[in-house]
Amino acid sequence: MSAPSLTPSKADPPRHSTPCETSRATSGGSFAKSLRRNLTAHGFLIGAVVCFAVFSWYPMAREFFLAFQKTEGGESTWVGLDNLVTVFNDPAFWQAWRNTLLFTVLALVFGFAVPFVAAIVINEFHHGKGYLRLLVYLPVMLPPVASVLLFKYLYDPGYGLLNELLGFFGLPEQQWLQDADLSMLSVVLASTWMNMGGAALIYLAALQGIPGELYEAAELDGANLFRKIWHVTIPQTRLILSLMLLMQVIATMQVFVEPFLLTGGAGPEGSTTTVVHLIYQYAFNFNDYGAAAALGLLLLALLAGFSAAYVRLSRAEDE
């Protein structure tokens, strides 16, 4: 009995590739070509994902576990809700929340309105808009430390420019950063000047997208400047205003740099102690990383709840 031949005989019909095999081969080849062509882009994408994972996602996950642990001598033990109890029993906890909410309200009054007004004023100019945009955005380009040093000079009770102006008009001098009643307002004014440039440019871009026919129709109806702003400008920029309001609240609830550099963080009688500064104190002054992580989770939960509620209300209004 002869062994079977490994070579096909001439009588055997030729084997043709099935459509499925041809499709797989074509798709595999196109995928390889696409991968080689976009190798550089994939490299940058992988690098960005790795950076986010190491410096953002991992710290957030680590913070969640630290909130329920106690770290002593390099060893962590599970303590459950003890860190939250420690935070709630701290008298500085409630003061920090009151100060943070006060800063948020004042920042919405000044930091939300002033950039919008500045954008409206710049939009009314027909010449020199580029220079005005640069002038408004210039504080954002300055390092925060340089801006804070500038305001510390302005607020200085001895030779500060603000007290010099008050004295020129015959008004009493003020202890801007040393007075518990004025310290938070002083921090808000400095923060508004330091951060208004980006918001003003966003508002200006939104204003330039409003059709001019709407303003012309309002003028024909006899509307003055304020009525045009109320009935045309604000409705046409409602989406941008809503998004900026949400971003403003999230940013101001996490304020740290301005009060820390201007008043040392706590301020007179703890008047400028914010939630983020209290987190800093727990972590780096008291070495209580569990309490710091627990307070950070509370702040995260509050901001996430506010964002979810705001998005839900916005969708309900659009429907």
Secondary structure, 3 states (H helix, E strand, C coil): CCCCCCCCCCCCCCCCCCHHHHHHHHHHHHHHHHHHHCHHHHHHHHHHHHHHHHHHHHHHHHHHHHCCEEEECCEEEECCCHHHHHHHCCHHHHHHHHHHHHHHHHHHHHCCHHHHHHHHHHHHCCCCHHHHHHHHHHHHHCCHHHHHHHHHHHHCCCCCHHHHHHHHCCCCCCCCCCCCCCHHHHHHHHHHHHHHHHHHHHHHHHHHCCCHHHHHHHHHCCCCHHHHHHHHHHHHCHHHHHHHHHHHHHHHCCCCHHHHHHHCCCCHHHCCCCHHHHHHHHHHHCCCHHHHHHHHHHHHHHHHHHHHHHHHHHHHHHC
